[in-house]
Amino acid sequence: MRTDGRESDNVEDRRGENAGGRGLPIGGRGLGVGTIVIALIASYFVGVDPRVVVNVLGGIDSGVPTQSNVPSGPAPQPRDEIGRFMAIVLADTEDTWGALFKQVGGDYRPPKLVLFTNAFPTACGTGRSAAGPFYCPQDRKVYLDTSFFDLLAQRLGAAGDFAQAYVIAHEVGHHVQNQLGIIERTAQLRGRMVEAQYNQLLVRVELQADCFAGIWAHHADRSRRILEAGDLEEALRAASRIGDDVLQKQAQGYAVPETFTHGTSEQRVRWFRAGYENGSMKACDTFEARAL
């Protein structure tokens, strides 16, 4: 991926700051990092689980810190290679979504990207590096421990700078959903569905975020020629390695489709490609699609 673009000012480099906290709250309990890793390999590997989003929106996440616990002071811009690359990718998503929102008379309000180490307090509870990158709708920030990319490359075989860019673009896709009201509407449906039905809805949320990542790649390449040879293949390889079916088989030896919350590898690849090939949000209406 070409890296001669501007760097976003919406990056907070909090790496090295002491997070405090007692662990990522799941189901009202603080779990150890080892337990979290086992659970997250199975289903949460890229992107926040929408069930966590729903808990936060519903105010029932007992681990949500008070506003005073969330750092609000100024943070420096990243100066290392990976941090600056993240700033370039974020800037490119800002340019793409800003232009798309403007076309329909909207005003895109970009998210912040917070780089942290090990653990960090957020408006959605304590974020842990074991949870992978995630988007918090409460404070409209994407949180990322850059050591995740080592895990992505070494354990999942999805190396490359555009694989990393895909991860950021997916999380920004959740921010777009939040700004469009999709996450809130999803939360409102929670009490009306049994778990299996709701899981199917969450799959549609995640696949749409993948499709939105493809939209970014489509317009960024056509407007600014950011893609280099092999970049698209890197993103598709990353998408293919993080499907629920693949991750569950790695974690427990078999897949349980009714528990999927992110979609299969084939679905994730297909929806990213749909966004990339069409460049239109109409192509990303996973909620009306008869077949995913």
FENJO-V191757 format. One record per backbone hydrogen bond with DSSP energy under -1.0 kcal/mol. NH is the residue of the N-H (numbers start at 0). CO is the residue of the C=O. If there is no record, write none. Layout:
nh=[NH:NH]
co=[CO:CO]
This chain:
nh=[1:7:11:12:13:13:16:25:28:30:35:36:37:38:39:40:42:43:46:51:52:53:54:55:56:57:58:59:63:68:83:84:85:86:87:88:89:90:91:92:93:94:95:96:97:98:99:100:101:102:104:105:111:112:113:114:115:118:119:121:124:126:128:130:131:133:135:139:140:141:142:143:147:148:150:151:152:153:154:155:157:163:164:165:166:167:168:169:170:171:172:173:174:175:176:177:178:179:181:184:185:186:187:189:191:192:197:198:199:200:201:202:203:204:205:206:207:208:209:210:211:212:213:214:215:216:217:218:219:220:221:222:223:224:230:233:234:235:236:237:238:239:240:243:246:247:248:249:250:251:252:258:259:267:268:269:270:271:272:273:274:275:276:277:278:283:284:285]
co=[225:86:112:75:11:114:13:28:25:23:31:32:33:34:35:36:38:39:132:48:48:49:50:51:52:53:55:54:60:65:79:80:81:82:83:84:85:86:87:88:89:90:91:92:93:94:95:96:97:98:101:100:139:9:141:11:143:116:126:124:121:119:117:127:128:142:140:135:135:111:133:113:144:145:146:147:148:149:150:150:151:159:160:161:162:163:164:165:166:167:168:169:170:171:172:173:174:175:176:180:181:182:183:186:188:189:193:194:195:196:197:198:199:200:201:202:203:204:205:206:207:208:209:210:211:212:213:214:215:216:217:218:219:220:227:229:230:231:232:233:234:235:236:262:242:243:244:245:246:247:248:255:256:263:264:265:266:267:268:269:270:271:272:273:274:280:281:283]
